[in-house]
Amino acid sequence: SPTDLSELLKEGTKESHDRAENTQFVKDFLKGRIKEELFKLATVALYFTYSALEEEMDRNKDNPTFAPLYFPLELHRKEALIKDLQYFYGEDWKEKIECSEATQQYVDRIHHVGQNEPELLVAHAYTRYMGDLSGGQVLKKVAQRALKLPSTEEGIQFYVFGNISNAQQFKQLYRARMNTLDLDKNIKERIVEEANRAFRFNMQVFDELDKIGKSLAEAQDGGLPVHDGKGDLRKCPYYADKLGNAGPSCPYQGTVALAKQPLVQLMLAACVAVLAGAAAWYMM
């Protein structure tokens, strides 16, 4: 039975890791089936997540339960995400984005941990940064190809770790530092539990993005407006009933669906013909 924290985390989160990789959003992403609008919303979620995480890391940079894992120059992602948001949304990107419900729950937990249980902060840092340096590098290449992003890496700065020359060696260093933390068995078990919680938060964000992606696809097929990343997706005129809302459908959406019916189209065509004839007679 391992006692090193790095091994406990690897073993204790394996099931959660596998489940996260098998969410529909991640599977579609890996196959290159991701649209720019959805990728932009995923970048927004990452921005709010890392803003919270790095704020709490800065707060606890001198705390002995976390200090050995403080690598702002090598790891911090907030500034890179700002560059990505500027690329996708323009200089006024702050006015165009909003934190989603699932992301807000994740953010709230990170702040709670950083301010009340800083010994658990390592769980969130481990879950995010080690993933970014591993599978994240695969996603970078997939996104660049699928979205036809520039070879100069605009739009995917989040995945670029310019101050890490060898990702594998850095991960080994990070794990070694984790193992130097002076933590008892109980705290180590709580860190593993918190890491699994972090995976669940990530999966909830993935599920939310998957639902939004389906709504966007249906909206584009039906000629509805494309969502801009702000506001409640469940409210009219954006995609009512698409996220499990039990209320009535948006009238605009219902009208579009009705207009697609063959009989209705025939009646509309007849009306147009009559109106055109009347107009022609009037102009004579």
TIFI-610618 format. One record per residue: x negated, y, z of N, C-alpha, C in turn; residue in three letters. Coordinates in steps of 0.05 Angstrom, whole numbers, plus 5000, padded with zeros to 4 digits. Example, Ala and Ser with C-alpha at 12.3 -4.5 7.8 and 13.67 -1.06 7.14 Angstrom:
BEGIN
[[4736, 4886, 5156], [4754, 4910, 5156], [4736, 4934, 5156], "ALA"]
[[4743, 4955, 5142], [4727, 4979, 5143], [4742, 5001, 5157], "SER"]
***
This chain:
BEGIN
[[4983, 4976, 5000], [5000, 5000, 5000], [4982, 5025, 5000], "SER"]
[[4985, 5042, 4981], [4968, 5066, 4979], [4973, 5086, 5001], "PRO"]
[[4952, 5100, 5009], [4955, 5121, 5029], [4948, 5148, 5017], "THR"]
[[4933, 5149, 4995], [4927, 5175, 4982], [4952, 5187, 4972], "ASP"]
[[4955, 5213, 4976], [4980, 5227, 4967], [4984, 5225, 4937], "LEU"]
[[4963, 5226, 4922], [4966, 5225, 4892], [4977, 5198, 4884], "SER"]
[[4968, 5177, 4897], [4978, 5150, 4890], [5007, 5146, 4900], "GLU"]
[[5012, 5157, 4923], [5040, 5155, 4934], [5059, 5170, 4916], "LEU"]
[[5051, 5193, 4905], [5068, 5208, 4887], [5072, 5193, 4861], "LEU"]
[[5050, 5182, 4850], [5052, 5168, 4825], [5070, 5144, 4827], "LYS"]
[[5067, 5129, 4848], [5083, 5105, 4852], [5112, 5112, 4860], "GLU"]
[[5115, 5132, 4878], [5141, 5139, 4889], [5159, 5154, 4870], "GLY"]
[[5148, 5165, 4848], [5164, 5180, 4829], [5167, 5166, 4802], "THR"]
[[5156, 5142, 4800], [5156, 5128, 4774], [5184, 5125, 4763], "LYS"]
[[5203, 5117, 4780], [5230, 5113, 4770], [5243, 5139, 4761], "GLU"]
[[5239, 5160, 4777], [5249, 5187, 4769], [5237, 5196, 4743], "SER"]
[[5211, 5192, 4740], [5197, 5200, 4716], [5209, 5186, 4692], "HIS"]
[[5213, 5160, 4694], [5225, 5145, 4672], [5253, 5155, 4665], "ASP"]
[[5269, 5161, 4686], [5296, 5171, 4680], [5295, 5198, 4666], "ARG"]
[[5277, 5215, 4675], [5274, 5241, 4662], [5267, 5239, 4633], "ALA"]
[[5249, 5221, 4627], [5240, 5217, 4599], [5262, 5205, 4582], "GLU"]
[[5282, 5193, 4594], [5303, 5180, 4579], [5329, 5197, 4579], "ASN"]
[[5328, 5221, 4588], [5351, 5239, 4585], [5354, 5245, 4555], "THR"]
[[5379, 5250, 4547], [5384, 5254, 4518], [5368, 5278, 4507], "GLN"]
[[5367, 5299, 4523], [5352, 5323, 4514], [5323, 5317, 4508], "PHE"]
[[5310, 5302, 4526], [5281, 5296, 4522], [5278, 5277, 4498], "VAL"]
[[5296, 5257, 4496], [5294, 5238, 4473], [5297, 5253, 4447], "LYS"]
[[5317, 5271, 4445], [5321, 5286, 4421], [5297, 5304, 4415], "ASP"]
[[5286, 5316, 4436], [5263, 5334, 4432], [5240, 5319, 4421], "PHE"]
[[5234, 5295, 4432], [5211, 5280, 4423], [5214, 5270, 4394], "LEU"]
[[5239, 5268, 4385], [5245, 5260, 4357], [5245, 5284, 4339], "LYS"]
[[5240, 5308, 4350], [5240, 5332, 4333], [5267, 5343, 4328], "GLY"]
[[5288, 5333, 4342], [5315, 5342, 4338], [5322, 5364, 4358], "ARG"]
[[5310, 5387, 4354], [5315, 5410, 4372], [5317, 5435, 4355], "ILE"]
[[5338, 5450, 4359], [5342, 5475, 4344], [5329, 5498, 4359], "LYS"]
[[5323, 5519, 4344], [5310, 5542, 4356], [5326, 5554, 4379], "GLU"]
[[5352, 5556, 4376], [5369, 5568, 4397], [5366, 5553, 4423], "GLU"]
[[5366, 5527, 4421], [5364, 5510, 4445], [5336, 5512, 4457], "LEU"]
[[5316, 5512, 4440], [5289, 5515, 4450], [5285, 5541, 4464], "PHE"]
[[5297, 5562, 4454], [5296, 5589, 4467], [5309, 5587, 4495], "LYS"]
[[5332, 5574, 4498], [5345, 5572, 4524], [5328, 5555, 4543], "LEU"]
[[5314, 5534, 4532], [5296, 5519, 4549], [5273, 5536, 4559], "ALA"]
[[5263, 5553, 4542], [5242, 5572, 4550], [5251, 5591, 4571], "THR"]
[[5276, 5600, 4569], [5287, 5617, 4590], [5288, 5603, 4616], "VAL"]
[[5297, 5578, 4616], [5298, 5562, 4641], [5271, 5559, 4653], "ALA"]
[[5251, 5554, 4637], [5224, 5551, 4646], [5214, 5577, 4659], "LEU"]
[[5220, 5599, 4646], [5212, 5626, 4657], [5222, 5630, 4685], "TYR"]
[[5247, 5625, 4690], [5258, 5629, 4717], [5246, 5609, 4737], "PHE"]
[[5242, 5585, 4728], [5230, 5564, 4745], [5202, 5571, 4754], "THR"]
[[5185, 5578, 4734], [5157, 5584, 4741], [5154, 5611, 4755], "TYR"]
[[5172, 5629, 4750], [5170, 5655, 4765], [5174, 5649, 4795], "SER"]
[[5193, 5632, 4801], [5198, 5624, 4829], [5175, 5608, 4840], "ALA"]
[[5166, 5588, 4825], [5145, 5571, 4835], [5119, 5587, 4840], "LEU"]
[[5112, 5604, 4822], [5086, 5618, 4825], [5088, 5641, 4846], "GLU"]
[[5112, 5651, 4850], [5116, 5670, 4872], [5111, 5657, 4898], "GLU"]
[[5121, 5632, 4902], [5118, 5618, 4927], [5089, 5607, 4930], "GLU"]
[[5077, 5600, 4907], [5049, 5592, 4909], [5031, 5615, 4918], "MET"]
[[5036, 5639, 4907], [5021, 5663, 4915], [5026, 5668, 4945], "ASP"]
[[5051, 5665, 4954], [5057, 5669, 4982], [5041, 5650, 5000], "ARG"]
[[5036, 5626, 4991], [5024, 5605, 5008], [4995, 5599, 4999], "ASN"]
[[4982, 5617, 4985], [4956, 5611, 4975], [4935, 5607, 4997], "LYS"]
[[4941, 5617, 5022], [4922, 5614, 5044], [4932, 5593, 5064], "ASP"]
[[4955, 5581, 5059], [4966, 5561, 5076], [4950, 5535, 5073], "ASN"]
[[4939, 5524, 5094], [4922, 5499, 5090], [4937, 5476, 5079], "PRO"]
[[4964, 5476, 5080], [4979, 5453, 5069], [4981, 5455, 5039], "THR"]
[[4973, 5479, 5027], [4975, 5482, 4998], [4950, 5495, 4986], "PHE"]
[[4935, 5510, 5001], [4912, 5526, 4990], [4893, 5511, 4971], "ALA"]
[[4886, 5486, 4976], [4867, 5472, 4958], [4879, 5468, 4930], "PRO"]
[[4905, 5471, 4927], [4918, 5467, 4901], [4925, 5493, 4887], "LEU"]
[[4914, 5515, 4897], [4920, 5541, 4885], [4900, 5547, 4862], "TYR"]
[[4910, 5544, 4838], [4894, 5548, 4814], [4908, 5568, 4795], "PHE"]
[[4911, 5593, 4803], [4926, 5612, 4787], [4915, 5616, 4759], "PRO"]
[[4889, 5618, 4757], [4876, 5623, 4731], [4880, 5600, 4711], "LEU"]
[[4879, 5576, 4722], [4881, 5553, 4705], [4910, 5545, 4699], "GLU"]
[[4928, 5548, 4719], [4954, 5536, 4716], [4977, 5555, 4712], "LEU"]
[[4977, 5578, 4723], [5001, 5595, 4723], [5012, 5600, 4695], "HIS"]
[[5038, 5597, 4692], [5051, 5597, 4666], [5069, 5621, 4661], "ARG"]
[[5074, 5637, 4681], [5094, 5659, 4678], [5086, 5678, 4656], "LYS"]
[[5061, 5687, 4655], [5052, 5706, 4634], [5054, 5694, 4606], "GLU"]
[[5048, 5668, 4604], [5050, 5654, 4578], [5079, 5653, 4570], "ALA"]
[[5097, 5648, 4589], [5126, 5647, 4582], [5136, 5674, 4574], "LEU"]
[[5126, 5695, 4585], [5134, 5722, 4577], [5127, 5727, 4548], "ILE"]
[[5104, 5718, 4540], [5095, 5720, 4512], [5114, 5705, 4494], "LYS"]
[[5122, 5681, 4502], [5141, 5665, 4486], [5168, 5679, 4484], "ASP"]
[[5177, 5690, 4506], [5203, 5704, 4506], [5202, 5729, 4488], "LEU"]
[[5180, 5743, 4489], [5177, 5766, 4471], [5177, 5758, 4442], "GLN"]
[[5165, 5735, 4436], [5165, 5725, 4409], [5193, 5718, 4399], "TYR"]
[[5209, 5705, 4416], [5235, 5696, 4408], [5257, 5717, 4411], "PHE"]
[[5255, 5734, 4431], [5277, 5753, 4437], [5269, 5782, 4431], "TYR"]
[[5243, 5788, 4428], [5235, 5816, 4423], [5227, 5829, 4449], "GLY"]
[[5219, 5854, 4447], [5208, 5869, 4470], [5229, 5873, 4492], "GLU"]
[[5254, 5873, 4485], [5275, 5877, 4505], [5286, 5850, 4515], "ASP"]
[[5269, 5830, 4516], [5277, 5803, 4523], [5290, 5801, 4551], "TRP"]
[[5283, 5818, 4569], [5294, 5816, 4596], [5324, 5821, 4596], "LYS"]
[[5333, 5839, 4578], [5362, 5845, 4576], [5377, 5823, 4562], "GLU"]
[[5363, 5804, 4549], [5377, 5784, 4533], [5378, 5756, 4546], "LYS"]
[[5367, 5754, 4569], [5366, 5727, 4582], [5380, 5728, 4609], "ILE"]
[[5388, 5704, 4617], [5402, 5701, 4643], [5396, 5673, 4654], "GLU"]
[[5393, 5671, 4680], [5387, 5645, 4692], [5413, 5628, 4693], "CYS"]
[[5410, 5604, 4683], [5433, 5586, 4682], [5439, 5574, 4709], "SER"]
[[5462, 5562, 4712], [5471, 5551, 4737], [5452, 5529, 4748], "GLU"]
[[5444, 5510, 4731], [5427, 5488, 4739], [5399, 5499, 4746], "ALA"]
[[5389, 5518, 4730], [5363, 5529, 4736], [5363, 5545, 4762], "THR"]
[[5385, 5559, 4767], [5387, 5575, 4792], [5386, 5557, 4817], "GLN"]
[[5398, 5533, 4815], [5396, 5515, 4838], [5368, 5505, 4842], "GLN"]
[[5354, 5501, 4821], [5325, 5493, 4822], [5309, 5515, 4834], "TYR"]
[[5313, 5540, 4825], [5299, 5563, 4834], [5304, 5567, 4864], "VAL"]
[[5329, 5565, 4873], [5336, 5568, 4901], [5321, 5548, 4918], "ASP"]
[[5319, 5524, 4909], [5305, 5503, 4925], [5276, 5510, 4927], "ARG"]
[[5263, 5519, 4905], [5235, 5526, 4906], [5230, 5548, 4926], "ILE"]
[[5247, 5568, 4926], [5244, 5591, 4945], [5248, 5581, 4974], "HIS"]
[[5267, 5563, 4978], [5272, 5553, 5005], [5247, 5538, 5015], "HIS"]
[[5236, 5521, 4998], [5212, 5506, 5005], [5188, 5525, 5011], "VAL"]
[[5183, 5544, 4993], [5161, 5562, 4997], [5162, 5578, 5022], "GLY"]
[[5187, 5585, 5030], [5190, 5603, 5053], [5195, 5589, 5079], "GLN"]
[[5204, 5563, 5078], [5212, 5549, 5102], [5197, 5523, 5107], "ASN"]
[[5189, 5510, 5085], [5175, 5484, 5087], [5152, 5483, 5067], "GLU"]
[[5132, 5501, 5070], [5111, 5503, 5050], [5095, 5478, 5046], "PRO"]
[[5095, 5460, 5065], [5081, 5434, 5061], [5093, 5418, 5038], "GLU"]
[[5118, 5424, 5031], [5131, 5410, 5009], [5127, 5423, 4981], "LEU"]
[[5114, 5446, 4981], [5109, 5460, 4956], [5092, 5444, 4937], "LEU"]
[[5074, 5428, 4948], [5057, 5411, 4931], [5074, 5393, 4913], "VAL"]
[[5097, 5385, 4922], [5114, 5367, 4906], [5124, 5380, 4881], "ALA"]
[[5131, 5406, 4883], [5141, 5420, 4860], [5118, 5427, 4841], "HIS"]
[[5095, 5435, 4852], [5072, 5441, 4835], [5063, 5416, 4820], "ALA"]
[[5061, 5394, 4834], [5053, 5369, 4822], [5072, 5361, 4799], "TYR"]
[[5097, 5362, 4805], [5117, 5353, 4785], [5116, 5369, 4759], "THR"]
[[5113, 5395, 4762], [5112, 5413, 4739], [5085, 5413, 4724], "ARG"]
[[5064, 5420, 4738], [5039, 5424, 4724], [5026, 5398, 4714], "TYR"]
[[5028, 5377, 4729], [5016, 5352, 4718], [5032, 5342, 4694], "MET"]
[[5058, 5348, 4694], [5074, 5341, 4670], [5067, 5358, 4646], "GLY"]
[[5062, 5384, 4652], [5055, 5403, 4630], [5028, 5395, 4617], "ASP"]
[[5010, 5385, 4633], [4984, 5377, 4623], [4984, 5349, 4610], "LEU"]
[[5006, 5335, 4613], [5008, 5308, 4602], [5028, 5308, 4579], "SER"]
[[5053, 5300, 4585], [5073, 5299, 4564], [5079, 5326, 4551], "GLY"]
[[5074, 5348, 4565], [5079, 5374, 4554], [5063, 5379, 4529], "GLY"]
[[5039, 5367, 4527], [5022, 5372, 4504], [5034, 5358, 4479], "GLN"]
[[5049, 5336, 4484], [5063, 5323, 4462], [5086, 5340, 4452], "VAL"]
[[5101, 5351, 4472], [5124, 5368, 4465], [5114, 5393, 4449], "LEU"]
[[5091, 5403, 4456], [5080, 5427, 4442], [5078, 5421, 4412], "LYS"]
[[5067, 5398, 4405], [5063, 5392, 4377], [5089, 5386, 4363], "LYS"]
[[5108, 5374, 4377], [5134, 5368, 4366], [5149, 5394, 4360], "VAL"]
[[5148, 5413, 4380], [5162, 5438, 4376], [5150, 5454, 4353], "ALA"]
[[5124, 5455, 4352], [5111, 5470, 4331], [5118, 5460, 4303], "GLN"]
[[5120, 5434, 4301], [5128, 5422, 4275], [5157, 5425, 4269], "ARG"]
[[5174, 5419, 4289], [5203, 5419, 4284], [5214, 5447, 4279], "ALA"]
[[5203, 5467, 4293], [5213, 5494, 4291], [5197, 5511, 4271], "LEU"]
[[5177, 5498, 4258], [5159, 5512, 4239], [5148, 5537, 4251], "LYS"]
[[5137, 5534, 4275], [5124, 5557, 4289], [5096, 5562, 4278], "LEU"]
[[5086, 5586, 4281], [5060, 5593, 4270], [5037, 5576, 4281], "PRO"]
[[5017, 5571, 4265], [4994, 5555, 4273], [4978, 5569, 4295], "SER"]
[[4983, 5595, 4297], [4969, 5611, 4318], [4982, 5609, 4345], "THR"]
[[5002, 5591, 4347], [5015, 5583, 4373], [5033, 5603, 4385], "GLU"]
[[5043, 5622, 4370], [5064, 5639, 4381], [5089, 5623, 4386], "GLU"]
[[5102, 5629, 4408], [5127, 5614, 4415], [5122, 5589, 4432], "GLY"]
[[5097, 5580, 4433], [5091, 5556, 4450], [5067, 5562, 4468], "ILE"]
[[5063, 5587, 4476], [5041, 5594, 4494], [5044, 5580, 4521], "GLN"]
[[5068, 5573, 4528], [5073, 5558, 4553], [5056, 5533, 4555], "PHE"]
[[5052, 5520, 4532], [5038, 5494, 4531], [5008, 5498, 4528], "TYR"]
[[4999, 5522, 4525], [4970, 5527, 4520], [4956, 5535, 4546], "VAL"]
[[4938, 5518, 4555], [4922, 5523, 4579], [4894, 5531, 4571], "PHE"]
[[4891, 5556, 4565], [4866, 5566, 4555], [4842, 5564, 4574], "GLY"]
[[4847, 5563, 4599], [4826, 5562, 4619], [4820, 5534, 4629], "ASN"]
[[4831, 5514, 4616], [4825, 5486, 4622], [4814, 5473, 4597], "ILE"]
[[4788, 5467, 4598], [4774, 5456, 4575], [4780, 5426, 4571], "SER"]
[[4785, 5412, 4593], [4790, 5383, 4592], [4813, 5376, 4610], "ASN"]
[[4837, 5372, 4599], [4860, 5367, 4616], [4857, 5343, 4633], "ALA"]
[[4846, 5321, 4623], [4843, 5297, 4638], [4825, 5301, 4663], "GLN"]
[[4803, 5315, 4659], [4785, 5320, 4681], [4798, 5338, 4702], "GLN"]
[[4814, 5358, 4692], [4827, 5376, 4711], [4848, 5361, 4728], "PHE"]
[[4862, 5343, 4715], [4882, 5328, 4730], [4869, 5311, 4751], "LYS"]
[[4846, 5300, 4745], [4831, 5284, 4765], [4823, 5301, 4788], "GLN"]
[[4813, 5326, 4782], [4806, 5345, 4803], [4830, 5352, 4820], "LEU"]
[[4853, 5357, 4807], [4877, 5365, 4822], [4885, 5342, 4841], "TYR"]
[[4885, 5318, 4831], [4893, 5295, 4848], [4874, 5292, 4871], "ARG"]
[[4848, 5296, 4866], [4828, 5293, 4887], [4833, 5314, 4909], "ALA"]
[[4840, 5339, 4900], [4846, 5360, 4919], [4871, 5353, 4936], "ARG"]
[[4891, 5341, 4922], [4915, 5332, 4937], [4908, 5313, 4959], "MET"]
[[4889, 5296, 4953], [4882, 5275, 4973], [4866, 5286, 4997], "ASN"]
[[4856, 5311, 4994], [4842, 5323, 5016], [4860, 5337, 5036], "THR"]
[[4885, 5341, 5029], [4904, 5355, 5046], [4907, 5339, 5072], "LEU"]
[[4906, 5353, 5094], [4908, 5341, 5121], [4938, 5337, 5128], "ASP"]
[[4949, 5315, 5119], [4978, 5310, 5123], [4982, 5283, 5136], "LEU"]
[[5002, 5281, 5153], [5007, 5255, 5165], [5026, 5239, 5147], "ASP"]
[[5031, 5215, 5155], [5047, 5197, 5138], [5075, 5207, 5134], "LYS"]
[[5087, 5219, 5154], [5114, 5229, 5152], [5116, 5251, 5132], "ASN"]
[[5097, 5270, 5132], [5097, 5292, 5113], [5093, 5282, 5085], "ILE"]
[[5075, 5263, 5082], [5070, 5252, 5055], [5096, 5239, 5044], "LYS"]
[[5110, 5225, 5061], [5136, 5213, 5052], [5156, 5235, 5044], "GLU"]
[[5156, 5257, 5059], [5174, 5279, 5053], [5166, 5292, 5026], "ARG"]
[[5140, 5294, 5021], [5131, 5305, 4996], [5140, 5288, 4972], "ILE"]
[[5138, 5262, 4975], [5147, 5243, 4954], [5177, 5247, 4950], "VAL"]
[[5192, 5249, 4972], [5221, 5253, 4970], [5227, 5279, 4956], "GLU"]
[[5211, 5300, 4962], [5216, 5326, 4949], [5209, 5326, 4920], "GLU"]
[[5188, 5310, 4913], [5181, 5307, 4884], [5203, 5294, 4869], "ALA"]
[[5216, 5274, 4881], [5239, 5262, 4868], [5262, 5281, 4865], "ASN"]
[[5265, 5299, 4885], [5285, 5319, 4884], [5279, 5338, 4861], "ARG"]
[[5254, 5345, 4857], [5246, 5363, 4835], [5252, 5350, 4808], "ALA"]
[[5247, 5324, 4806], [5255, 5310, 4781], [5284, 5312, 4776], "PHE"]
[[5301, 5309, 4797], [5330, 5311, 4794], [5338, 5339, 4784], "ARG"]
[[5325, 5359, 4795], [5331, 5386, 4786], [5325, 5389, 4757], "PHE"]
[[5302, 5379, 4748], [5294, 5380, 4720], [5314, 5365, 4703], "ASN"]
[[5323, 5342, 4712], [5343, 5327, 4696], [5369, 5342, 4694], "MET"]
[[5377, 5356, 4715], [5402, 5372, 4714], [5399, 5394, 4694], "GLN"]
[[5376, 5406, 4692], [5371, 5427, 4672], [5372, 5414, 4644], "VAL"]
[[5360, 5390, 4641], [5360, 5377, 4615], [5389, 5370, 4606], "PHE"]
[[5405, 5361, 4626], [5433, 5354, 4619], [5448, 5379, 4612], "ASP"]
[[5443, 5401, 4626], [5456, 5426, 4619], [5449, 5435, 4591], "GLU"]
[[5424, 5433, 4584], [5414, 5441, 4557], [5426, 5422, 4536], "LEU"]
[[5429, 5397, 4543], [5441, 5378, 4523], [5470, 5385, 4518], "ASP"]
[[5485, 5393, 4538], [5513, 5401, 4535], [5515, 5427, 4519], "LYS"]
[[5497, 5446, 4524], [5496, 5471, 4509], [5489, 5465, 4480], "ILE"]
[[5470, 5447, 4476], [5463, 5440, 4448], [5486, 5429, 4432], "GLY"]
[[5502, 5412, 4445], [5525, 5401, 4431], [5546, 5423, 4426], "LYS"]
[[5549, 5441, 4445], [5567, 5464, 4441], [5558, 5482, 4418], "SER"]
[[5532, 5487, 4417], [5521, 5503, 4395], [5526, 5490, 4368], "LEU"]
[[5521, 5464, 4367], [5525, 5450, 4342], [5554, 5451, 4332], "ALA"]
[[5572, 5446, 4351], [5600, 5447, 4344], [5609, 5476, 4337], "GLU"]
[[5598, 5495, 4351], [5605, 5523, 4345], [5595, 5531, 4317], "ALA"]
[[5571, 5523, 4310], [5560, 5530, 4284], [5576, 5516, 4262], "GLN"]
[[5584, 5491, 4267], [5600, 5477, 4247], [5627, 5490, 4243], "ASP"]
[[5638, 5501, 4265], [5665, 5513, 4264], [5664, 5543, 4258], "GLY"]
[[5641, 5554, 4254], [5639, 5582, 4248], [5641, 5601, 4272], "GLY"]
[[5638, 5590, 4296], [5639, 5607, 4320], [5613, 5621, 4324], "LEU"]
[[5612, 5643, 4340], [5587, 5657, 4344], [5567, 5641, 4359], "PRO"]
[[5541, 5645, 4354], [5520, 5631, 4367], [5515, 5644, 4394], "VAL"]
[[5512, 5627, 4415], [5509, 5638, 4442], [5481, 5651, 4444], "HIS"]
[[5480, 5673, 4459], [5455, 5688, 4461], [5440, 5684, 4487], "ASP"]
[[5448, 5664, 4503], [5433, 5658, 4527], [5444, 5672, 4551], "GLY"]
[[5464, 5689, 4548], [5475, 5704, 4571], [5505, 5696, 4575], "LYS"]
[[5514, 5699, 4599], [5542, 5695, 4605], [5550, 5666, 4610], "GLY"]
[[5575, 5662, 4616], [5585, 5636, 4622], [5595, 5622, 4597], "ASP"]
[[5582, 5600, 4590], [5589, 5586, 4565], [5617, 5575, 4566], "LEU"]
[[5629, 5572, 4590], [5655, 5560, 4591], [5678, 5579, 4586], "ARG"]
[[5671, 5605, 4583], [5691, 5625, 4580], [5695, 5633, 4550], "LYS"]
[[5720, 5638, 4544], [5728, 5648, 4517], [5714, 5675, 4512], "CYS"]
[[5702, 5680, 4488], [5706, 5665, 4464], [5685, 5644, 4458], "PRO"]
[[5668, 5638, 4478], [5647, 5618, 4472], [5654, 5590, 4482], "TYR"]
[[5661, 5573, 4463], [5661, 5544, 4468], [5677, 5535, 4492], "TYR"]
[[5701, 5544, 4495], [5718, 5536, 4518], [5721, 5506, 4517], "ALA"]
[[5723, 5494, 4540], [5727, 5465, 4544], [5704, 5448, 4535], "ASP"]
[[5681, 5460, 4527], [5659, 5443, 4517], [5640, 5433, 4540], "LYS"]
[[5642, 5445, 4563], [5625, 5437, 4585], [5641, 5425, 4608], "LEU"]
[[5662, 5411, 4601], [5678, 5397, 4621], [5699, 5415, 4634], "GLY"]
[[5704, 5438, 4622], [5724, 5456, 4633], [5752, 5444, 4628], "ASN"]
[[5769, 5444, 4648], [5796, 5431, 4644], [5817, 5451, 4635], "ALA"]
[[5809, 5476, 4633], [5829, 5496, 4625], [5836, 5496, 4596], "GLY"]
[[5854, 5513, 4587], [5862, 5514, 4559], [5840, 5523, 4541], "PRO"]
[[5842, 5516, 4515], [5822, 5522, 4496], [5823, 5552, 4489], "SER"]
[[5800, 5562, 4479], [5799, 5589, 4469], [5817, 5592, 4445], "CYS"]
[[5834, 5613, 4444], [5852, 5617, 4421], [5837, 5619, 4395], "PRO"]
[[5814, 5632, 4395], [5799, 5634, 4370], [5790, 5607, 4360], "TYR"]
[[5781, 5590, 4379], [5772, 5564, 4371], [5795, 5547, 4360], "GLN"]
[[5819, 5550, 4373], [5842, 5535, 4364], [5851, 5544, 4337], "GLY"]
[[5850, 5570, 4332], [5858, 5581, 4306], [5840, 5570, 4283], "THR"]
[[5814, 5570, 4289], [5795, 5559, 4269], [5801, 5530, 4263], "VAL"]
[[5806, 5514, 4284], [5812, 5486, 4280], [5838, 5482, 4264], "ALA"]
[[5859, 5499, 4271], [5884, 5497, 4257], [5881, 5504, 4227], "LEU"]
[[5865, 5524, 4222], [5861, 5533, 4194], [5848, 5512, 4177], "ALA"]
[[5835, 5493, 4190], [5821, 5472, 4174], [5841, 5450, 4165], "LYS"]
[[5865, 5449, 4175], [5884, 5429, 4168], [5893, 5433, 4138], "GLN"]
[[5893, 5411, 4122], [5900, 5413, 4093], [5927, 5427, 4088], "PRO"]
[[5948, 5420, 4104], [5974, 5432, 4099], [5973, 5462, 4104], "LEU"]
[[5960, 5470, 4126], [5957, 5498, 4133], [5942, 5513, 4111], "VAL"]
[[5921, 5500, 4101], [5905, 5513, 4079], [5922, 5517, 4054], "GLN"]
[[5940, 5497, 4048], [5957, 5499, 4025], [5977, 5522, 4028], "LEU"]
[[5988, 5525, 4052], [6007, 5546, 4058], [5994, 5574, 4056], "MET"]
[[5969, 5575, 4067], [5954, 5600, 4066], [5948, 5608, 4037], "LEU"]
[[5941, 5588, 4021], [5935, 5594, 3993], [5960, 5605, 3979], "ALA"]
[[5983, 5593, 3985], [6008, 5602, 3972], [6015, 5630, 3981], "ALA"]
[[6011, 5636, 4006], [6015, 5663, 4016], [5997, 5683, 4003], "CYS"]
[[5972, 5676, 3999], [5953, 5694, 3986], [5961, 5699, 3958], "VAL"]
[[5971, 5678, 3944], [5979, 5681, 3916], [6003, 5700, 3914], "ALA"]
[[6023, 5697, 3932], [6046, 5714, 3932], [6038, 5743, 3937], "VAL"]
[[6021, 5747, 3957], [6012, 5774, 3964], [5996, 5787, 3941], "LEU"]
[[5980, 5771, 3928], [5965, 5781, 3905], [5983, 5790, 3882], "ALA"]
[[6005, 5773, 3877], [6024, 5780, 3856], [6039, 5806, 3863], "GLY"]
[[6047, 5808, 3889], [6061, 5832, 3897], [6044, 5857, 3895], "ALA"]
[[6018, 5854, 3902], [5999, 5877, 3900], [5996, 5885, 3871], "ALA"]
[[5993, 5865, 3853], [5989, 5871, 3825], [6014, 5886, 3814], "ALA"]
[[6038, 5876, 3822], [6062, 5889, 3813], [6064, 5918, 3822], "TRP"]
[[6056, 5922, 3848], [6057, 5949, 3860], [6039, 5968, 3846], "TYR"]
[[6015, 5958, 3837], [5995, 5976, 3825], [6001, 5982, 3796], "MET"]
[[6021, 5968, 3783], [6027, 5972, 3755], [6040, 5999, 3750], "MET"]
***
